């Protein structure tokens, strides 16, 4: 069994083992509180929070519609909570609930809104299925799973990640390593059919697939084998489709697309060891590279062994910021740093009042709102604190959700 699948199975267990259960290893800031406040000039506080489960379920996946008014949170037990978001007020309200699958030991491997609207949502689970729901209509609308392909004799039993392309026409699923084979499986959403597979470009579990946010034909994939591949999916032949390959010399955990100051596409990755790397997707040049201790120092913490690099987000001005925290004191520390054009890291924002080890995040550059989810099963809406200490985020009460099937439309 791969390490990735083992993690997903552990995450789906009712008594979920958590990083928060581990004894905290000593850690502290590398500067005074006054210096910290001066360096991290943006202060964020929780505006609203919702607890998605009374059990010990992680929030493993978050997705927002294009207008950032609806948020979907996928849990380790394969359930999905869907909220309406008033970004201006920073408030969440319950909208819908998709219950867990009937299969045991199944976890979420991705949640994505299909198109520009807030109604169609794709839910991927590790048992090999991507399900399509229309939130205006009761019930599952379509289901995508691997069927026998003429060029491949083996059939993968599970998927590890998936994404849909910019026009909502294609789904790509990545699989774990199965009898020495790794698959990228493509589906046509409108025709509800499997289109084909790529199976030669990776040698270990696929951990991330990310379509370009504007170009529907460009796909980035990352794997435990350390490779990032960029494909033109118009090409049916895998060799012709492969545009570029980057060797991170590590294990890829997460991919993200960006645009640099020269209007060129950049693909970045966070590795399983907490490093950050980015590359120009066409020319192949490395743009930036920061190891775990580099980012730990940038968020002004001493102990890199506690460090947790969560995500890379795009700011409105085109710059990238890294969201990072620590496992110390149940994830209390949550901060961000900017990746500058001079290939350095600068303190950006401090998030005060965090209650969990964060595993996933969303960012809306227009409203400057951040959504986080993590190991305590809390979805948090963060907004810049323009009123100083008058926003008492640490005293904000977490709304508990009842897991009642009577309220569930599915």
Buried (B, 14 or more C-beta within 10 A) or exposed (E): EBBBBEBBBBBBBEEBEBBBEEEBEEBEEEEEEEEBEEBBEBBBBBBBBBBBBEBBBBBBBBBBBEEBBBBBBBBBBBBBBBBBBBBEEBEBEBBBBBEBBEEEBBBBBBBBBBBEBBBBBBBBBBBBBBBBBBBEEEEBEBEBBBEEBEEBEBBBBBBBBBBBBBBBBBBBBBBBBBEEBBBBBBBBBEEEEBBBBBBEBBBBBBBBBBBBBEBBBBBBBBBBBBBBBBBEBEBEEBEEBBBBEBEBEBBBBBBBBBBBEEEBBBBBBBBBEBBBBBBBBEEEEEBBEBBBBBBBBBBBBBBBBBBBBBBBBBBEEEBBBBBBBBBBEBBBBBBBBBBEEEEEBBBBBBBBBBBBBBBBBBBBEEBBBBBBBBBBBBBBBBBBBEEEEEBEBEEBEBBEBEBEEEEEBB
